[in-house]
Amino acid sequence: MASHRRPRTPLLSPASRRGAVGLTTAAIASATLLSQGPAQAAPEDDRPSIEEVRKRVDALYREAGSATQKYNAAKEKTDEQREEVDRLLDEAAERADRLNDARRKLGGYATAQYRSGGVSDTAVLLLSDDPQDFFGRKHLMDRITDRQRQAVDDYRDEQRAARKKRSEASASLAELTDAQKELADSRKTVQGKLAQARKLLSELTAEEKARLAAQERRRQEEARRKAAAAAAERERQQAEAAAEREKRDETPADSGTDTGGGTGADTGGTDTGTGGTADDSYAVKAQKVLAFAEAQLGKPYVWGATGPNSYDCSGLTQAAWLSAGVSLPRTTYDQVNAGTRIAKADMRPGDLVFFYDDISHVGIYAGGGQMIHAPKPGAEVRYESVDHMPFHSAVRPA
């Protein structure tokens, strides 16, 4: 029996159904992507901040600075060892020449004996592996002349000396090889640390690099401002000291020079003058040191460099004090022992300021809590606060 109901019209045609399914899938995908948005952005959030990068880079630069001092020490040792090797090789060559002269003299005696028909004991001696045993035979010693005996003694002395020099040269060459290996290892360490720092900096965006550079500029400007104030104060104190000396020089001496009181006053004045002369002497040297250091402002830091176009930290301090006639060792480890230890509160311009527990950095105190130093790779010789790094000690070289 036929049904009178009308056939139900499909809500969606097959084509519409396919379209709806597509829309639903797209909506679900969009919702999924939106819900996953923060999770996918996590790697972006994991990127270190500028401050974190700066701290990591500064730590790497500090490690590189420490390795640079080891490199400097290894290079100094290598240079000294190379000079020692050259000296020993020259001495060994000289001994070889003298040995050959002694050998030729003995050969002349042997030839003369042969031509005269005598027994060529000297020839036998030259071919002997053990001259000492040979000369132990009393009958031969009785037959050679005093001149021949002296020639043989000379030959034996030169032979021993030549053997000793060759041995010393060989040992020195071995030490040179070890020093060169140590130098190469130190160089590799420095270069590795610097490469890591460059990689971190290269991952910053242009905006981040600009912000980091701006922070550096602000700190440098503040340091320069304080250094200028310290220099002005230093000039004021020097002017006052000069005026005081001039006033003291213009004061007439006491007329009672033949009295005991007068003599005592004169002696006291002499002692005071001596102390002032010592202070003035250091002040003059320190002024030369600071003048030299200020002339290097803006020159790049280069590890292992000693000037004149670039410096590392100890290279700058060494060159600056040399300009005042004082020779300092090459490394921070040795410079820290090259003078009198000074408390931080008692530092004067020109003093050396050392940092970190391993004494891997040094600067020149400029007054007002500021110093001039060659700070790190990528930076230039500049003013900086002495509180910018962990203080170790201060030294007055002269």
ZAKOL-332646 format. One line per field, with one value per residue (C-alpha): residue number from 0; residue in three letters; x, y, z. Coordinates in Angstrom, 3 decimals. Layout:
resi: c(NUM,...)
resn: c(ALA,...)
xx: c(X,...)
yy: c(Y,...)
zz: c(Z,...)
//
This chain:
resi: c(0,1,2,3,4,5,6,7,8,9,10,11,12,13,14,15,16,17,18,19,20,21,22,23,24,25,26,27,28,29,30,31,32,33,34,35,36,37,38,39,40,41,42,43,44,45,46,47,48,49,50,51,52,53,54,55,56,57,58,59,60,61,62,63,64,65,66,67,68,69,70,71,72,73,74,75,76,77,78,79,80,81,82,83,84,85,86,87,88,89,90,91,92,93,94,95,96,97,98,99,100,101,102,103,104,105,106,107,108,109,110,111,112,113,114,115,116,117,118,119,120,121,122,123,124,125,126,127,128,129,130,131,132,133,134,135,136,137,138,139,140,141,142,143,144,145,146,147,148,149,150,151,152,153,154,155,156,157,158,159,160,161,162,163,164,165,166,167,168,169,170,171,172,173,174,175,176,177,178,179,180,181,182,183,184,185,186,187,188,189,190,191,192,193,194,195,196,197,198,199,200,201,202,203,204,205,206,207,208,209,210,211,212,213,214,215,216,217,218,219,220,221,222,223,224,225,226,227,228,229,230,231,232,233,234,235,236,237,238,239,240,241,242,243,244,245,246,247,248,249,250,251,252,253,254,255,256,257,258,259,260,261,262,263,264,265,266,267,268,269,270,271,272,273,274,275,276,277,278,279,280,281,282,283,284,285,286,287,288,289,290,291,292,293,294,295,296,297,298,299,300,301,302,303,304,305,306,307,308,309,310,311,312,313,314,315,316,317,318,319,320,321,322,323,324,325,326,327,328,329,330,331,332,333,334,335,336,337,338,339,340,341,342,343,344,345,346,347,348,349,350,351,352,353,354,355,356,357,358,359,360,361,362,363,364,365,366,367,368,369,370,371,372,373,374,375,376,377,378,379,380,381,382,383,384,385,386,387,388,389,390,391,392,393,394,395,396,397)
resn: c(MET,ALA,SER,HIS,ARG,ARG,PRO,ARG,THR,PRO,LEU,LEU,SER,PRO,ALA,SER,ARG,ARG,GLY,ALA,VAL,GLY,LEU,THR,THR,ALA,ALA,ILE,ALA,SER,ALA,THR,LEU,LEU,SER,GLN,GLY,PRO,ALA,GLN,ALA,ALA,PRO,GLU,ASP,ASP,ARG,PRO,SER,ILE,GLU,GLU,VAL,ARG,LYS,ARG,VAL,ASP,ALA,LEU,TYR,ARG,GLU,ALA,GLY,SER,ALA,THR,GLN,LYS,TYR,ASN,ALA,ALA,LYS,GLU,LYS,THR,ASP,GLU,GLN,ARG,GLU,GLU,VAL,ASP,ARG,LEU,LEU,ASP,GLU,ALA,ALA,GLU,ARG,ALA,ASP,ARG,LEU,ASN,ASP,ALA,ARG,ARG,LYS,LEU,GLY,GLY,TYR,ALA,THR,ALA,GLN,TYR,ARG,SER,GLY,GLY,VAL,SER,ASP,THR,ALA,VAL,LEU,LEU,LEU,SER,ASP,ASP,PRO,GLN,ASP,PHE,PHE,GLY,ARG,LYS,HIS,LEU,MET,ASP,ARG,ILE,THR,ASP,ARG,GLN,ARG,GLN,ALA,VAL,ASP,ASP,TYR,ARG,ASP,GLU,GLN,ARG,ALA,ALA,ARG,LYS,LYS,ARG,SER,GLU,ALA,SER,ALA,SER,LEU,ALA,GLU,LEU,THR,ASP,ALA,GLN,LYS,GLU,LEU,ALA,ASP,SER,ARG,LYS,THR,VAL,GLN,GLY,LYS,LEU,ALA,GLN,ALA,ARG,LYS,LEU,LEU,SER,GLU,LEU,THR,ALA,GLU,GLU,LYS,ALA,ARG,LEU,ALA,ALA,GLN,GLU,ARG,ARG,ARG,GLN,GLU,GLU,ALA,ARG,ARG,LYS,ALA,ALA,ALA,ALA,ALA,ALA,GLU,ARG,GLU,ARG,GLN,GLN,ALA,GLU,ALA,ALA,ALA,GLU,ARG,GLU,LYS,ARG,ASP,GLU,THR,PRO,ALA,ASP,SER,GLY,THR,ASP,THR,GLY,GLY,GLY,THR,GLY,ALA,ASP,THR,GLY,GLY,THR,ASP,THR,GLY,THR,GLY,GLY,THR,ALA,ASP,ASP,SER,TYR,ALA,VAL,LYS,ALA,GLN,LYS,VAL,LEU,ALA,PHE,ALA,GLU,ALA,GLN,LEU,GLY,LYS,PRO,TYR,VAL,TRP,GLY,ALA,THR,GLY,PRO,ASN,SER,TYR,ASP,CYS,SER,GLY,LEU,THR,GLN,ALA,ALA,TRP,LEU,SER,ALA,GLY,VAL,SER,LEU,PRO,ARG,THR,THR,TYR,ASP,GLN,VAL,ASN,ALA,GLY,THR,ARG,ILE,ALA,LYS,ALA,ASP,MET,ARG,PRO,GLY,ASP,LEU,VAL,PHE,PHE,TYR,ASP,ASP,ILE,SER,HIS,VAL,GLY,ILE,TYR,ALA,GLY,GLY,GLY,GLN,MET,ILE,HIS,ALA,PRO,LYS,PRO,GLY,ALA,GLU,VAL,ARG,TYR,GLU,SER,VAL,ASP,HIS,MET,PRO,PHE,HIS,SER,ALA,VAL,ARG,PRO,ALA)
xx: c(0.000,1.433,2.363,0.707,3.618,5.749,9.335,11.598,13.708,17.389,18.595,21.741,22.408,25.511,27.393,26.273,27.134,30.637,30.932,29.728,32.180,34.945,33.850,33.650,37.118,38.518,36.840,38.250,41.697,41.481,40.427,43.249,45.799,44.491,44.641,48.156,49.303,50.990,52.610,54.112,55.252,57.163,60.426,60.191,59.618,62.599,64.970,67.234,66.665,69.184,70.364,70.843,72.813,74.924,75.743,76.614,78.791,80.534,81.208,82.721,84.815,86.047,86.986,88.721,90.548,91.793,92.897,94.591,96.798,97.760,98.488,100.658,102.576,103.021,104.186,106.681,107.963,108.176,110.107,112.538,112.969,113.588,116.330,117.836,117.774,119.446,122.128,122.818,122.913,125.437,127.548,127.297,128.456,131.349,132.318,132.141,134.555,136.967,136.669,137.495,140.541,141.727,141.114,143.109,145.987,146.037,145.864,148.919,150.877,149.776,150.844,154.234,154.828,153.888,156.241,159.112,158.626,157.695,154.918,151.686,150.142,148.257,146.572,145.575,144.235,142.033,140.518,140.004,136.456,137.714,140.659,140.772,141.545,144.062,145.954,145.866,148.715,151.768,154.155,152.254,152.096,155.858,156.408,154.405,155.736,154.303,152.874,151.137,149.784,148.369,146.817,145.125,143.893,142.486,140.776,139.165,138.019,136.488,134.830,133.174,132.141,130.690,128.744,127.373,126.276,124.548,122.703,121.657,120.474,118.419,116.775,116.054,114.524,112.211,111.153,110.539,108.299,106.274,106.034,104.832,102.143,101.016,100.911,98.812,96.390,95.973,95.354,92.730,90.966,90.818,89.549,86.909,85.520,85.406,83.640,80.929,80.457,80.180,77.574,75.423,75.617,74.811,71.506,70.230,67.892,68.976,66.804,68.296,71.819,71.007,69.597,72.657,74.955,72.957,73.417,77.173,77.272,75.368,77.733,80.773,79.402,78.831,82.363,83.811,81.840,83.106,86.654,86.544,85.366,88.174,90.732,89.492,89.782,93.262,94.358,92.913,94.856,98.052,97.613,97.081,100.163,102.243,101.030,101.888,105.387,105.897,104.744,107.059,110.023,109.393,109.385,112.798,114.882,115.433,118.465,119.505,121.327,124.001,121.487,120.363,116.745,117.563,119.421,116.545,114.092,116.281,116.546,112.808,112.335,114.732,112.809,109.533,111.050,112.300,108.821,107.372,109.975,109.020,105.330,106.131,108.243,105.374,102.930,105.146,105.367,101.639,100.922,102.962,101.193,97.744,98.719,99.846,96.705,94.439,96.202,95.183,91.470,89.439,92.023,90.669,91.161,92.975,93.964,97.726,98.404,100.909,100.461,100.874,97.640,95.794,96.118,94.926,94.535,98.047,99.593,98.128,99.326,102.781,103.111,101.713,104.181,107.036,106.320,107.178,110.405,109.113,109.259,106.389,106.094,103.824,100.991,98.527,99.758,103.214,102.186,100.239,103.574,105.442,104.907,103.431,99.939,97.516,94.114,91.225,90.410,94.016,94.348,95.947,95.947,98.421,97.952,97.200,93.786,93.295,90.052,88.594,89.870,92.213,93.678,92.803,92.154,93.933,93.348,94.993,93.316,92.423,90.820,87.207,86.501,87.334,90.031,91.334,91.535,91.346,88.148,87.270,87.080,84.904,85.479,87.935,90.275,87.992,87.095,85.176,84.140,86.416,83.222,82.210,84.092,84.938,87.899,90.947,93.739,95.617,99.348,101.590,104.432,106.864)
yy: c(0.000,3.247,5.745,9.167,10.791,13.094,12.006,13.798,16.322,15.948,18.777,18.990,17.905,15.731,18.728,20.884,18.092,17.989,21.742,21.620,18.917,21.080,24.101,22.091,20.664,24.123,25.453,22.638,23.180,26.896,26.258,23.793,26.245,28.977,26.715,25.692,29.261,29.860,26.403,27.037,30.471,28.882,28.644,32.407,32.871,30.643,33.051,34.669,38.299,40.967,41.062,37.276,37.424,40.272,38.310,35.179,37.151,38.999,35.659,34.281,37.408,37.074,33.438,34.528,37.229,34.650,32.397,35.404,35.870,32.193,32.705,35.729,33.719,30.811,33.174,34.841,31.421,30.296,33.395,32.996,29.293,29.983,32.462,29.876,27.228,29.586,30.414,26.759,25.817,28.594,27.398,23.791,24.851,26.780,23.739,21.569,23.915,23.788,20.012,19.842,22.067,19.731,16.748,18.326,19.030,15.399,14.322,16.446,14.656,11.300,12.211,13.427,10.162,8.150,10.080,9.802,6.077,6.187,4.239,6.055,5.747,8.962,7.402,4.471,6.924,8.623,5.276,4.203,4.068,4.754,7.187,6.918,3.203,3.810,6.368,4.015,2.219,3.707,2.889,5.096,7.990,7.772,7.965,10.991,14.474,17.064,18.953,15.852,15.108,18.625,18.260,15.027,16.617,19.533,17.129,15.217,18.447,19.777,16.430,16.433,20.085,19.525,16.503,18.491,21.399,19.047,17.471,20.876,22.006,18.830,19.283,22.940,22.002,19.570,22.327,24.634,22.017,21.769,25.557,25.804,23.203,25.142,28.303,26.590,25.219,28.678,30.235,27.586,28.237,31.990,31.599,29.091,31.436,34.348,32.220,31.311,34.971,35.973,33.257,34.521,38.109,37.068,35.558,38.921,40.917,44.254,46.040,44.051,44.768,48.473,48.426,46.571,49.086,51.950,50.491,50.309,53.916,55.176,53.406,54.762,58.312,58.102,56.804,59.591,62.207,60.940,60.649,64.248,65.385,63.377,64.915,68.408,67.648,66.251,69.410,71.533,69.570,69.813,73.556,73.885,71.764,73.871,77.070,75.648,74.728,78.159,79.802,77.586,78.407,82.137,81.962,83.220,80.732,81.259,83.425,81.472,78.763,78.419,77.527,74.040,74.958,76.263,73.109,70.952,72.975,72.667,68.892,68.536,70.625,68.396,65.259,66.779,67.839,64.327,62.908,65.504,64.716,61.021,61.902,64.346,61.732,59.252,61.972,62.890,59.257,58.730,61.819,60.359,57.014,58.606,60.841,57.777,55.829,58.712,58.891,55.264,55.869,54.523,51.966,48.422,45.603,42.680,39.687,39.254,42.785,45.186,48.228,50.608,50.185,47.778,46.336,43.716,44.734,43.928,45.079,48.546,48.794,47.564,50.114,52.960,52.462,51.953,55.476,56.635,54.621,51.665,48.151,45.854,42.118,40.991,39.206,40.260,37.363,38.952,42.619,42.155,41.444,44.330,46.950,47.832,46.617,49.481,49.418,50.277,53.366,54.585,54.273,57.160,57.945,55.696,52.699,49.339,47.869,44.098,42.161,38.669,35.886,34.630,38.148,37.981,41.700,44.969,48.662,52.009,54.018,57.512,58.901,59.449,55.704,55.443,53.628,53.411,49.872,47.681,45.857,43.014,41.865,44.106,47.063,49.938,51.347,53.422,54.759,52.442,52.353,50.266,48.805,47.393,44.137,42.227,44.014,41.905,44.300,47.483,47.916,50.992,50.119,52.879)
zz: c(0.000,-1.045,1.651,1.546,3.342,1.379,1.047,3.581,1.864,2.872,5.009,2.931,-0.536,-1.047,-2.352,0.563,2.963,1.587,1.940,5.523,6.388,4.872,6.885,10.069,9.511,8.866,12.013,14.100,12.600,13.306,16.883,17.295,15.909,18.156,21.174,20.243,19.581,22.950,22.889,19.466,20.586,23.464,21.518,20.959,24.695,25.432,23.706,26.291,27.144,26.248,29.860,29.888,26.648,27.985,31.140,29.151,26.743,29.585,31.294,28.088,27.644,31.217,30.608,27.420,29.387,31.869,29.015,27.393,30.455,30.256,26.570,27.388,29.987,27.555,24.805,27.127,28.167,24.540,23.503,26.387,25.671,21.983,22.909,25.245,22.526,20.056,22.610,23.393,19.723,19.084,21.999,20.820,17.343,18.889,20.962,17.845,16.077,18.991,19.093,15.411,16.004,18.752,16.513,13.693,16.061,17.170,13.561,12.817,15.533,14.215,10.689,11.933,13.800,10.760,8.502,10.974,11.190,14.860,16.463,15.687,19.135,18.534,15.535,17.696,20.238,17.641,16.718,20.339,21.746,25.256,25.407,29.198,29.118,26.368,28.433,31.360,29.733,31.398,28.602,26.132,28.550,28.935,25.175,24.216,24.648,26.969,23.980,22.711,26.175,26.412,22.957,24.011,27.254,25.278,22.899,25.747,27.451,24.247,23.573,27.003,26.688,23.221,24.437,27.378,25.181,22.756,25.669,27.050,23.629,23.198,26.620,25.867,22.532,24.323,26.730,23.778,22.190,25.423,25.669,22.068,22.765,25.826,23.713,21.036,23.655,25.223,21.820,21.038,24.353,23.776,20.230,21.373,24.029,21.611,19.001,21.529,22.426,18.755,18.183,21.054,19.803,16.233,17.394,18.644,16.453,15.046,17.606,20.486,19.294,19.148,22.694,23.976,22.292,23.799,27.289,26.704,25.493,28.524,30.904,29.069,29.091,32.829,33.346,31.198,33.112,36.470,35.132,33.927,37.360,38.971,36.596,37.435,41.138,40.611,38.790,41.582,44.204,42.161,41.818,45.566,46.260,43.858,45.496,48.913,47.789,46.277,49.483,51.516,49.271,49.629,53.427,54.727,56.726,60.451,61.178,64.275,62.454,65.189,67.906,68.789,68.180,64.733,63.793,64.903,62.836,59.797,60.221,60.509,57.395,55.498,56.468,55.374,52.089,51.442,51.957,49.655,47.041,47.115,46.703,43.942,42.169,42.115,41.067,38.105,36.988,37.487,35.404,32.535,32.919,32.761,29.857,27.924,28.836,27.833,24.464,23.879,24.504,21.605,20.471,20.154,22.606,20.964,23.051,23.271,21.958,23.531,21.270,19.725,17.744,20.051,23.557,25.948,29.601,30.850,27.580,28.178,31.778,30.811,28.005,30.131,32.970,30.537,29.276,32.802,32.831,34.857,33.410,34.389,33.707,30.886,32.704,35.381,37.538,37.661,37.608,40.847,42.556,40.911,43.572,46.945,47.827,48.435,50.116,47.811,49.871,49.529,45.752,43.882,40.159,38.368,40.677,39.118,39.925,39.679,39.420,39.919,42.137,39.426,38.891,35.193,34.594,35.358,34.814,35.663,38.401,37.202,40.380,41.341,41.384,37.676,35.746,32.188,30.851,27.786,28.725,26.373,22.732,20.612,22.948,22.997,25.622,27.824,31.251,33.568,37.205,39.419,40.871,37.494,38.272,41.471,43.056,43.924,44.897,44.038,43.547,43.374,40.959,41.958)
//
